[in-house]
Amino acid sequence: MPLIEKIENQNSTIGIWELKEAADDLLKEVKLTPVETARLATFKAEKRRKEFLASRLLLQQLLPECPEIVYRDKFGKPSLKDSGLNISITHSADLAAIILSDKNIGIDVEQIHRNIDKVVTRYASPEEIEFIENSKDPQFVKILLWAAKEAIFKCAEIQGIQFNRQIEITPFDYHVHSSFSGALKHPEKEIGYDLFFRTIKNNILVYCVQH
């Protein structure tokens, strides 16, 4: 099974799955509740079925008791039934990942070479665009900032966040440091975050932990 990496630290546990198998093969390995089986049946696209099943297999391997993933709030944020842990889920074209923690967390994974040029000004501030343009690898930094802001958005539980104005990423030397900081500055609340990134199979994975 392609559980390609497990990352454990003081804040969280992360599992990363390479989406290689067909959905029918994943289905043979996973344990689903009746509610999850019904939810799976609503997904017709093979990719979406694989993502759904891989996230459940990851949880099954990280937590032996494998609590059910439910979607209770108006934001569609996943949570674990009858568990004190928080969960965040992400997918790219070829990877799935989940993060578990007793803290508020968010995670995102993006392919490094994904073309997001048309939306850069929608998610990056003028200062962040300058950071991108002055970097040695603008494409890498574009994806890194996008993934960081997506992770914060998942953690924040606020709709209508303006990524380019209300989520700020502090510039840092990504060649030297794998950790950095960010902040949500929204009328409803202001929150600081510790962020961490790593590259995995031509993807950038970013996760955040709320202060």
N, C-alpha and C positions, 0 to 999 in steps of 0.2 A: 504494500500500500504506500502511496506517495506522500506520507507525512514527512516532508523534507526537512523540517526544522522545528524544534521546540525551544523557545526562549523563556528563561525564568529569571526574574530579578526580584528586588525587594517590593516592587509595586504590583507586579502582574505576572501572568503566564500567557504566552502567545504560542499558538500552533499555526503552522503554514502547510498548506496542501497544494500539490501540483495537480491541476485538473487534466489528467491524462486519460482516465478511464471513461467509458460510456456510462450514462446515467443508470442503465439497467445493471451494470456490473457493481456500481456503488450501492444500488438498492439491495443487492444480495448481502452486503456487509453491515448495513446500518440497522439500528433498532429505532422504529418510529412508533409514536403513540397514534391512536386513532385520529386525533386532531391533526397531527403532522401528516399522516397519510392522506387525509382529506385535502390539506393544503397543497401537498405535492401534486395531487390530481388536477389542481387549477392551473398548473404550469405546463404549457404545451411545448415551449421551446426547449430543445435539448440542453442548451447552455444554462438556462435558468434552473432546470432540474438538477444538473450537475452541481451548480453552486449551492443549491438548497441542501442536497444530500452531503456534499463535502463539508459544509458547516456543521451538520449533525454528526458526521463521522469524527471531525476534529473534537467536538465537545465530548463525544463518547470516549475518545482516547485520553483527553486531558482530565476528565472527571469520571471516575468509575461509576458514580451514581447516576450520571447523565440526566440531569434535570431537564424538563421540557422547556423549550424556547417558546415564549409567548410574546404577543404584541398587544399590550394593554392600553398604551396611552395614545393621545391624539397625534403624536409625532411619528408613530409607527416604529418607535425605538424598541429593539428586542430586549427582553429581560428573561431571567431564569426563574421558573416557577418554584416557590418554596426554597429559595436559596438566598444566602446573604451576599452572593457575588454578583457583580455587574458584568455584562457582556457587550461587546461590540463586534460587528461582523463586516468583512469587506471582501470584494472580489475584483480581480482584473481579468484580462482575457485568458490568462493561463494559471492564475493562482487564486486560492481562497485562504483567508486567514481569520482567526478569531482571537480576541484578547479577553482574559478574565481577570477581575480584580475586585477588591473590596472598596476601592476608590472609584470616583467618576472618571471614566476613560473613553477614548475614541480611537479608532484605527482606520487607516486607508492604505490601499496599495494601488499603484498605477504603473503601467508600462512606461519605461524611460523614454521611448521614442514616440509616444502618443502625441499627435498633433493637436495642441490646444491654443495655437496662435490667435485664433479668432476670438477667444474669450479672455485673453490675458488682462485686458483693461477692466473686465468685469470682476475679477477676483484679486488683482494686485493693485496696490496704491502706487502713486507716482514714485514714492521712495523705493518701493519694492521693485518696480519696473527698472529703476536705475540700478538696483542691486543685481537684477537679472542681467541687464545689458553690460555691466562692468565685470561680470564674472567670467572665468575662463571657460565655463561650459554652460552657456545660457539655457540650452534645452534641459539639462539636468536640473538647474535651479528652478526653472518654470514648473517642472513636474513636482519637485520637492515642495515648493510653496503651495501648489495646488493640493497635494496630498495632506500637507500640514493643516491647511484651512478646512479641508473636508473632515479631517479627524476632529478638529475643534468643533465644527458644526454638529457632528454626531454626538459629541459630548454635551453640548450646550442646552439642547432641548428647547430651542427658541426658533420659531418659524420667521421667515422674512429677513434673515440676517443679510446685510450687504457685505459681501466678502471683502470688497476693495476698500471699505470705509470702517467696518466694525470688527474685523479680525486683523490684528497686526502681528507680523512675524519679525522678530528682531534679527537683523542681518548677522551672520556669523561665518566663520571660515569652515566650510563644509569639508574641505580637504583634511582638516585637523580634528574637528570635533564631530561627534555623532549625536550630540545633544544640543538643544537650543531652546529658546523660549518664545512664547507668544501670548497674546491677550485678546479677550473679547471685550469690546467697549460698546455696549448696547444700552439703550434707555432702560431696559428691564433689569440689567445687572452687568457688572464688570468683574471679570474673572481672569486670573493668570493661569498659565499652563506650562508645564515642563514637557518638551517634545523630544522624541528620539527617532532616528532613522537608520535604515540599513538598506543596502542593495542586495537583491535576491533574484537571480536568473533574469536579468534585464528588467527588473521591476524595482521601484522604490517603495518601501514600506515605512510608513510613519505612524507612530502612536503618541497620544498625549495623555497626561495625567493632570487632573485639575488640582490646583493648589488648595 
